Amino acid sequence: MFRGIRVRLALALLLVAAGALAVAYAVVVPTLEDTLIDTKLDQVEQDARLVAANVDELLVAQELAEDASGGVGARVVIYQIVHGPPLLLLVRGDSRRDTSLDVERNATARRAAQTGEVQRETTVRGGQRFAEVAVPIGDVVVLLTDSLADPLASIDLVKRRLIQAGLIALGVVLVVGFAA
């Protein structure tokens, strides 16, 4: 079927190059995604700890949420913990003034209230991925949530560039293989 040495050489080079590109893609993309998301979570956690350190009274929670949001560039929600079966979280301040329904029963904030420890995770709301960090302090939980759109866009760009570079490399390999 493939009798010519040029065809065999071209196919061998093509397989080696395609394999190398597949391995590079499989290693680079997930590692990059994990790194960018962890970096975003670290940034949000640092900001959340800063906001939590400034929570003094729930009387000004709405004002604090709005002011802090402008400073950190993320949504800030301040909950009051109501102990007792069941544990309740009441939204006392939300930098998004129109509605708090989407964070009223937030799982990250609930875990922070239950454990008394900082909680961080990614979540999906309205088809978008977000980095969330909840910091408990006394009877208050401060939740910061920020979009992962920028890090995910960077990952998509890297994916496209790797595919483009791979196609160019495969084209060069074919030309070299047939020219040999």
N, C-alpha and C positions, 0 to 999 in steps of 0.2 A: 504494500500500500504506500508507505513512505520510503521510497528506495533511494532517493538522492541524499547524499551526505549533507548538502546544504539544508534540506528540509529537516533532516534529523537534528542537525546542529541548532537550527532556528527553534525547533520545538523544545529541545532540551534547555536552551537558554531561556525560552519563554516560560517554561515550567519553573525553573530555578528563580527567575525574577518574580514571577507571580507568587510563588511561595514566600519569598523574602518580603514582598510587599504585604501579603496577608498577615504574616507574623508581625511586621512593624505596625500595621493598623490595629491588630488585636492587642498589642502591648501598649501602644501610645494612647489610643483614644480612651479606654477605660481608666487608665492611670491619670490622664489629664483631667477627665471628668471628676474623678474622686478628689484630686488636688484642688481644682477650682471650687468645688462645692464646699470642701472642708475650709478653704480660705475664706469663703463667704460666711460660713457659719462662725468661724473665729472672729471675724469682723463684727457680725451681728451680736455675738456673745459679749464682746468687749463693750459695745454700745449699750447693750441691755444692762450690764453690770453698772455702767456709769449712770444710766437713768434710774435704776433701782436704788443706787446710793443717794439719790436726791429725793426719794419719796419720803416725805415727812408726815403729811396729813392727807387723808382722802378728800378733805374738803376742797382741795385745789387739784384733784386728780385729772380732771378734764383739761385744765389749763396746762398742767405739767405734760400731759400726753401730747397736746398740740405743740407746745414749745420744743419738747424733746424731739418730736418727729422732724421738725424743721432742722434741728441741729444734726441729727444722725442720718436723715434721708431714708427712714424706714417707718413703717406703721408702728405705733406704740399703743398698746392696750394695757390698762391698769385694772386689775381685778381685786376685789375684796374677798377674802376667804371667809365663808360662813361654815364653821365647824359643826359637826353633828351628822347623824345619819339622815340623809346622805350629805356628803360634802358638797357645798354649793360655791360657785364662783359668780360674783356679781360684777358686771362691768361698771366701773366707776369713772373711767376715762378712756376715750378712744380718739386717736388723732384723725380717724376717718369719721367725720361728723354725721354723715347721712344715715348710716346704719351699722350696728354691731352684730347683726344676726349671724353673720358668717363666722364670727369668733366667740359667740356666746357660750358654746360648749366645746371650746378648743381642747383637744386631747393633750397637747404639749403643756399648756397651762395647768390642766387638771393633774397631770403626772407630777409637775413641779410642786403643786399644792399638797399632793399626797405624800411625796417622798421628802419634801423639804430641801431638795437638791436641784441645781440647774439642769434643765432639760433642753436638748437641741436635736432637731431633726428637720427633714424636708417633708413637705406636704403638698398636695395638689388641691387648689380651690379654683373653681370656675375655669378648669382646663389649663391653669397656669401653675408652675412649680414655685414654691416659696421656701426660703430658709427661715426657720422659726427657732427662737430661743426664749425660754421662760425662766425668769429668776425669781425665786420666792424670797421674801424679806418680811419677817413677822407674819402679819395676817394679810399680806398683800402679795400678789404675783404680778410681775411686770413681763409682758410678752412683747417681743419685737419680731416683726415679720417683714421680710424683704424679698422682692422678686429675684428669682434666679435667671431671669431672661438674659442678662448680659453674659454671665459665665456660660450658659447653654448656647448662646449665639457664637461665642468664641469656639466652643467645642464643635459646633456645626461647621464653622469656617475651616477648622483644622481637618475635619473629615473630608470636606470638599477638596481642599488642597492636596491631601494625601491621595485621594482618588485621581485627581488631575495629574499629579506627578507620577502616579503609578501607570496611568494610561500612556503618558509620554514615554516613560521608561520602557514599557512593553513595546511600544512602537519602535523605539530605537533598537531594542533587542531583536525584534523581527527583521529590521533592515540589516543589522550587523550579521545576524544569522544567515540570511539569504545571500548577503554579499560575500561571505567567507568562502 
